[in-house]
Amino acid sequence: MPNLQIVSKDDTAIEATPRGCSTAKLVVQWAVGTVLAFLIGSWLVWWALYLQRHFVEEEIRGACQRVMPETLERCVDTVIIQRGGAKR
C-alpha cells in the first residue's frame, strides 16, 4: 500500500509572479528573426543561382570540348555571350 501524505491548503497555494515579456523585448526578437530569415533566404537564392550558373557553364564547356577542342575558351565565351550572359 502506498504511503500517503496529508497536504494542507497553505502548501498548495502558488504565488503568481509577473512573467510577461515586455513589448520592447518582443519587438527586438521579431526584428532579429526577420533579419535572420531575410539573410538566410538571400543566401539560399544566391547559392541556387551560383549552382545553376556553374552547371550550365560545365554543360557548355563539355559541348565546346566535343565540337571545337582547339578553341575551347573562345567557344565557351561566344556561347555564353550569345545566351545573354556576361563574359567572365
Secondary structure, DSSP 8 states (H G I E B T S, - for coil): --------HHHH----------HHHHHHHHHHHHHHHHHHHHHHHHHHHHHHHHHHHHHHHHHHHHH-GGGHHHHHHHHHHHTT----
